[in-house]
Amino acid sequence: MAIITISREMGSGGIPIVHQVAEELGYKLVDGDAIKDVAAQYGLTDEHLLQADEKPPAFVEKLDRQIELSTNRIQLIVLEEALKGNVIIYGRGGQDLLPGLNNVFRVRVIAPFEDRVERWAEREWIDPDLARSLVRKSDQQRAGFIKYYFDRDWEDPLNYDLVINTVRLSNETAVKLIAEGVKDQNLLESKTAGKAKLRDLIIQKKLQIARLADERIDEIWFNIEVEKGHVTLSGHVYSEAEREVALGNVQETEGVTGVTDNLKIIGYRNDPHDN
């Protein structure tokens, strides 16, 4: 049940490489197009994808809750595809969505900034100054997305198993390195254990989505952990009603085997009617 995650910079040449790797290995590619194909089944519109996909928050409270909801729905798509095995997750913080799995081969594709600008200008037939602006904006958005949602430095090489500079290496060499690397003995994990961990991550993601989508929960101040289908809720809510809603969402989620309620009720929120 091998999984490859590929992080890339705009203009680095990641697109042709990832398609060639998918073809050579017979893996399914989970990229923007694949996500868009099934988005409607997860309650995602084209507008939701445009707002949320690989972007940091807008820092507008109501909008950010919708963006986070859409982001979690995108992540659920990725996780459910990963459960099938033999997939390449292209971007979307793929490696960060799969903590604790030993069979994930984490790849990053890079190139110097000016080379990427030149490639993007040629590819899109646009002015180099416009290409430079677009590449810089893309770098900032993707770095911000990873930092905000996963608290990780996008450029730190220690977060990857293989970093490929496409100015130094050809596409053929890059494809060979990835195709061989994913077979390394250090990446082996039992199919049963890997699937069990992924199912827990999927349950956790479904509960995060339910929490964000449920307007009866005013603010998001509690944590959700899942192990072998057992859900543990911790942190705080503002009322007994919110606690009951949170527990109800857990009970309605497929795959849950039990729940531990460690939620605390903290009633110090300001009420505008008291002023």
Contacts in CASP RR format, 6 or more apart in sequence:
PFRMAT RR
TARGET T0000
AUTHOR 0000-0000-0000
METHOD contacts of the structure
MODEL  1
MAIITISREMGSGGIPIVHQVAEELGYKLVDGDAIKDVAAQYGLTDEHLL
QADEKPPAFVEKLDRQIELSTNRIQLIVLEEALKGNVIIYGRGGQDLLPG
LNNVFRVRVIAPFEDRVERWAEREWIDPDLARSLVRKSDQQRAGFIKYYF
DRDWEDPLNYDLVINTVRLSNETAVKLIAEGVKDQNLLESKTAGKAKLRD
LIIQKKLQIARLADERIDEIWFNIEVEKGHVTLSGHVYSEAEREVALGNV
QETEGVTGVTDNLKIIGYRNDPHDN
1 85 0 8 1.000
1 86 0 8 1.000
1 103 0 8 1.000
1 189 0 8 1.000
1 191 0 8 1.000
1 194 0 8 1.000
1 195 0 8 1.000
2 27 0 8 1.000
2 85 0 8 1.000
2 86 0 8 1.000
2 103 0 8 1.000
2 105 0 8 1.000
2 182 0 8 1.000
2 183 0 8 1.000
2 187 0 8 1.000
3 82 0 8 1.000
3 85 0 8 1.000
3 86 0 8 1.000
3 87 0 8 1.000
3 88 0 8 1.000
3 89 0 8 1.000
3 98 0 8 1.000
3 101 0 8 1.000
3 103 0 8 1.000
3 104 0 8 1.000
3 105 0 8 1.000
4 21 0 8 1.000
4 27 0 8 1.000
4 87 0 8 1.000
4 88 0 8 1.000
4 89 0 8 1.000
4 104 0 8 1.000
4 105 0 8 1.000
4 107 0 8 1.000
4 178 0 8 1.000
4 182 0 8 1.000
5 88 0 8 1.000
5 89 0 8 1.000
5 91 0 8 1.000
5 93 0 8 1.000
5 94 0 8 1.000
5 95 0 8 1.000
5 98 0 8 1.000
5 104 0 8 1.000
5 105 0 8 1.000
5 106 0 8 1.000
5 107 0 8 1.000
6 14 0 8 1.000
6 17 0 8 1.000
6 18 0 8 1.000
6 88 0 8 1.000
6 89 0 8 1.000
6 90 0 8 1.000
6 91 0 8 1.000
6 107 0 8 1.000
6 108 0 8 1.000
6 109 0 8 1.000
6 178 0 8 1.000
7 91 0 8 1.000
7 93 0 8 1.000
7 95 0 8 1.000
7 106 0 8 1.000
7 107 0 8 1.000
7 108 0 8 1.000
7 109 0 8 1.000
7 154 0 8 1.000
7 160 0 8 1.000
8 14 0 8 1.000
8 15 0 8 1.000
8 18 0 8 1.000
8 90 0 8 1.000
8 91 0 8 1.000
8 108 0 8 1.000
8 109 0 8 1.000
8 110 0 8 1.000
9 109 0 8 1.000
9 110 0 8 1.000
9 111 0 8 1.000
9 116 0 8 1.000
9 135 0 8 1.000
9 138 0 8 1.000
9 139 0 8 1.000
9 142 0 8 1.000
10 116 0 8 1.000
10 120 0 8 1.000
10 134 0 8 1.000
10 135 0 8 1.000
10 138 0 8 1.000
10 139 0 8 1.000
11 111 0 8 1.000
11 116 0 8 1.000
11 117 0 8 1.000
11 119 0 8 1.000
11 120 0 8 1.000
11 123 0 8 1.000
11 135 0 8 1.000
12 109 0 8 1.000
12 110 0 8 1.000
12 111 0 8 1.000
12 116 0 8 1.000
12 166 0 8 1.000
13 109 0 8 1.000
13 111 0 8 1.000
13 119 0 8 1.000
13 166 0 8 1.000
13 171 0 8 1.000
14 109 0 8 1.000
14 166 0 8 1.000
16 171 0 8 1.000
17 109 0 8 1.000
17 164 0 8 1.000
17 166 0 8 1.000
17 171 0 8 1.000
17 174 0 8 1.000
17 175 0 8 1.000
17 178 0 8 1.000
18 29 0 8 1.000
18 31 0 8 1.000
18 88 0 8 1.000
18 90 0 8 1.000
19 29 0 8 1.000
20 171 0 8 1.000
20 175 0 8 1.000
21 27 0 8 1.000
21 88 0 8 1.000
21 175 0 8 1.000
21 178 0 8 1.000
21 179 0 8 1.000
22 28 0 8 1.000
22 29 0 8 1.000
22 88 0 8 1.000
24 175 0 8 1.000
24 179 0 8 1.000
25 86 0 8 1.000
25 179 0 8 1.000
25 182 0 8 1.000
26 86 0 8 1.000
27 86 0 8 1.000
27 87 0 8 1.000
27 88 0 8 1.000
28 34 0 8 1.000
28 81 0 8 1.000
28 84 0 8 1.000
28 86 0 8 1.000
28 87 0 8 1.000
28 88 0 8 1.000
29 87 0 8 1.000
29 88 0 8 1.000
29 90 0 8 1.000
30 77 0 8 1.000
30 78 0 8 1.000
30 81 0 8 1.000
30 82 0 8 1.000
30 87 0 8 1.000
30 88 0 8 1.000
30 89 0 8 1.000
30 90 0 8 1.000
30 92 0 8 1.000
31 90 0 8 1.000
31 91 0 8 1.000
32 53 0 8 1.000
32 90 0 8 1.000
32 92 0 8 1.000
34 81 0 8 1.000
35 49 0 8 1.000
35 53 0 8 1.000
35 74 0 8 1.000
35 77 0 8 1.000
35 78 0 8 1.000
35 92 0 8 1.000
36 46 0 8 1.000
36 49 0 8 1.000
38 77 0 8 1.000
39 45 0 8 1.000
39 46 0 8 1.000
39 48 0 8 1.000
39 49 0 8 1.000
39 74 0 8 1.000
39 77 0 8 1.000
42 73 0 8 1.000
42 74 0 8 1.000
42 76 0 8 1.000
42 77 0 8 1.000
43 73 0 8 1.000
44 70 0 8 1.000
44 73 0 8 1.000
44 74 0 8 1.000
48 66 0 8 1.000
48 70 0 8 1.000
48 73 0 8 1.000
49 70 0 8 1.000
49 74 0 8 1.000
51 58 0 8 1.000
51 63 0 8 1.000
51 66 0 8 1.000
51 67 0 8 1.000
51 70 0 8 1.000
52 67 0 8 1.000
52 68 0 8 1.000
52 70 0 8 1.000
52 71 0 8 1.000
52 74 0 8 1.000
53 70 0 8 1.000
53 71 0 8 1.000
53 74 0 8 1.000
53 92 0 8 1.000
54 91 0 8 1.000
54 92 0 8 1.000
54 93 0 8 1.000
54 141 0 8 1.000
54 142 0 8 1.000
54 145 0 8 1.000
55 67 0 8 1.000
55 141 0 8 1.000
55 145 0 8 1.000
56 141 0 8 1.000
56 144 0 8 1.000
56 145 0 8 1.000
56 147 0 8 1.000
56 148 0 8 1.000
57 64 0 8 1.000
57 67 0 8 1.000
57 68 0 8 1.000
57 148 0 8 1.000
58 64 0 8 1.000
58 67 0 8 1.000
65 212 0 8 1.000
65 220 0 8 1.000
68 212 0 8 1.000
69 209 0 8 1.000
69 212 0 8 1.000
69 213 0 8 1.000
71 149 0 8 1.000
72 205 0 8 1.000
72 208 0 8 1.000
72 209 0 8 1.000
72 212 0 8 1.000
73 209 0 8 1.000
74 92 0 8 1.000
75 92 0 8 1.000
75 97 0 8 1.000
75 205 0 8 1.000
76 202 0 8 1.000
76 205 0 8 1.000
76 206 0 8 1.000
76 209 0 8 1.000
78 89 0 8 1.000
78 92 0 8 1.000
78 94 0 8 1.000
78 97 0 8 1.000
79 97 0 8 1.000
79 98 0 8 1.000
79 198 0 8 1.000
79 201 0 8 1.000
79 202 0 8 1.000
79 205 0 8 1.000
80 202 0 8 1.000
81 87 0 8 1.000
81 89 0 8 1.000
82 89 0 8 1.000
82 97 0 8 1.000
82 98 0 8 1.000
82 198 0 8 1.000
83 195 0 8 1.000
83 198 0 8 1.000
83 199 0 8 1.000
83 202 0 8 1.000
89 95 0 8 1.000
89 97 0 8 1.000
93 145 0 8 1.000
93 146 0 8 1.000
93 149 0 8 1.000
93 150 0 8 1.000
95 104 0 8 1.000
95 106 0 8 1.000
95 159 0 8 1.000
95 160 0 8 1.000
96 146 0 8 1.000
96 149 0 8 1.000
96 150 0 8 1.000
96 152 0 8 1.000
97 201 0 8 1.000
98 104 0 8 1.000
98 198 0 8 1.000
98 201 0 8 1.000
99 201 0 8 1.000
100 197 0 8 1.000
101 189 0 8 1.000
101 194 0 8 1.000
101 197 0 8 1.000
101 198 0 8 1.000
102 186 0 8 1.000
102 187 0 8 1.000
102 188 0 8 1.000
102 189 0 8 1.000
103 187 0 8 1.000
103 188 0 8 1.000
103 189 0 8 1.000
103 194 0 8 1.000
104 187 0 8 1.000
105 161 0 8 1.000
105 162 0 8 1.000
105 178 0 8 1.000
105 181 0 8 1.000
105 182 0 8 1.000
105 184 0 8 1.000
105 187 0 8 1.000
106 159 0 8 1.000
106 160 0 8 1.000
106 161 0 8 1.000
106 162 0 8 1.000
107 160 0 8 1.000
107 161 0 8 1.000
107 162 0 8 1.000
107 163 0 8 1.000
107 164 0 8 1.000
107 178 0 8 1.000
108 157 0 8 1.000
108 159 0 8 1.000
108 160 0 8 1.000
108 162 0 8 1.000
108 163 0 8 1.000
108 164 0 8 1.000
109 164 0 8 1.000
109 166 0 8 1.000
109 174 0 8 1.000
110 163 0 8 1.000
110 164 0 8 1.000
110 165 0 8 1.000
110 166 0 8 1.000
111 119 0 8 1.000
111 165 0 8 1.000
111 166 0 8 1.000
111 167 0 8 1.000
112 167 0 8 1.000
113 135 0 8 1.000
113 136 0 8 1.000
115 167 0 8 1.000
116 135 0 8 1.000
117 128 0 8 1.000
117 131 0 8 1.000
117 132 0 8 1.000
117 135 0 8 1.000
118 128 0 8 1.000
118 131 0 8 1.000
120 126 0 8 1.000
120 131 0 8 1.000
120 134 0 8 1.000
120 135 0 8 1.000
121 127 0 8 1.000
121 128 0 8 1.000
121 130 0 8 1.000
121 131 0 8 1.000
124 131 0 8 1.000
126 134 0 8 1.000
142 154 0 8 1.000
143 154 0 8 1.000
143 155 0 8 1.000
144 154 0 8 1.000
146 152 0 8 1.000
146 153 0 8 1.000
146 154 0 8 1.000
147 153 0 8 1.000
147 154 0 8 1.000
152 159 0 8 1.000
153 159 0 8 1.000
157 163 0 8 1.000
161 181 0 8 1.000
162 177 0 8 1.000
162 178 0 8 1.000
162 181 0 8 1.000
164 174 0 8 1.000
164 177 0 8 1.000
164 178 0 8 1.000
166 174 0 8 1.000
169 177 0 8 1.000
181 187 0 8 1.000
196 228 0 8 1.000
199 229 0 8 1.000
199 255 0 8 1.000
200 226 0 8 1.000
200 227 0 8 1.000
200 228 0 8 1.000
200 229 0 8 1.000
201 226 0 8 1.000
203 226 0 8 1.000
203 229 0 8 1.000
203 231 0 8 1.000
203 253 0 8 1.000
203 255 0 8 1.000
203 256 0 8 1.000
204 224 0 8 1.000
204 225 0 8 1.000
204 226 0 8 1.000
204 231 0 8 1.000
206 253 0 8 1.000
206 254 0 8 1.000
207 224 0 8 1.000
207 226 0 8 1.000
207 231 0 8 1.000
207 249 0 8 1.000
207 250 0 8 1.000
207 253 0 8 1.000
208 224 0 8 1.000
210 249 0 8 1.000
210 252 0 8 1.000
210 253 0 8 1.000
211 217 0 8 1.000
211 220 0 8 1.000
211 222 0 8 1.000
211 224 0 8 1.000
211 246 0 8 1.000
211 249 0 8 1.000
212 220 0 8 1.000
214 245 0 8 1.000
214 249 0 8 1.000
216 241 0 8 1.000
216 242 0 8 1.000
216 245 0 8 1.000
217 237 0 8 1.000
217 242 0 8 1.000
217 245 0 8 1.000
217 246 0 8 1.000
218 238 0 8 1.000
218 242 0 8 1.000
218 269 0 8 1.000
219 238 0 8 1.000
221 235 0 8 1.000
221 236 0 8 1.000
221 237 0 8 1.000
222 233 0 8 1.000
222 234 0 8 1.000
222 235 0 8 1.000
222 236 0 8 1.000
222 237 0 8 1.000
222 246 0 8 1.000
222 263 0 8 1.000
223 233 0 8 1.000
223 234 0 8 1.000
223 235 0 8 1.000
224 231 0 8 1.000
224 232 0 8 1.000
224 233 0 8 1.000
225 231 0 8 1.000
225 232 0 8 1.000
225 234 0 8 1.000
226 232 0 8 1.000
228 257 0 8 1.000
229 255 0 8 1.000
229 256 0 8 1.000
229 257 0 8 1.000
229 258 0 8 1.000
230 256 0 8 1.000
230 257 0 8 1.000
230 258 0 8 1.000
230 259 0 8 1.000
230 260 0 8 1.000
231 250 0 8 1.000
231 253 0 8 1.000
231 256 0 8 1.000
231 258 0 8 1.000
231 259 0 8 1.000
231 260 0 8 1.000
232 259 0 8 1.000
232 260 0 8 1.000
232 262 0 8 1.000
233 246 0 8 1.000
233 247 0 8 1.000
233 250 0 8 1.000
233 259 0 8 1.000
233 260 0 8 1.000
233 261 0 8 1.000
233 262 0 8 1.000
233 263 0 8 1.000
234 262 0 8 1.000
234 263 0 8 1.000
235 262 0 8 1.000
235 263 0 8 1.000
235 264 0 8 1.000
236 263 0 8 1.000
236 264 0 8 1.000
236 265 0 8 1.000
236 266 0 8 1.000
237 243 0 8 1.000
237 246 0 8 1.000
237 263 0 8 1.000
237 264 0 8 1.000
237 265 0 8 1.000
237 266 0 8 1.000
238 265 0 8 1.000
238 266 0 8 1.000
238 267 0 8 1.000
238 269 0 8 1.000
239 265 0 8 1.000
239 267 0 8 1.000
240 265 0 8 1.000
243 261 0 8 1.000
243 263 0 8 1.000
243 265 0 8 1.000
246 263 0 8 1.000
247 259 0 8 1.000
247 261 0 8 1.000
250 256 0 8 1.000
250 258 0 8 1.000
250 259 0 8 1.000
251 259 0 8 1.000
END
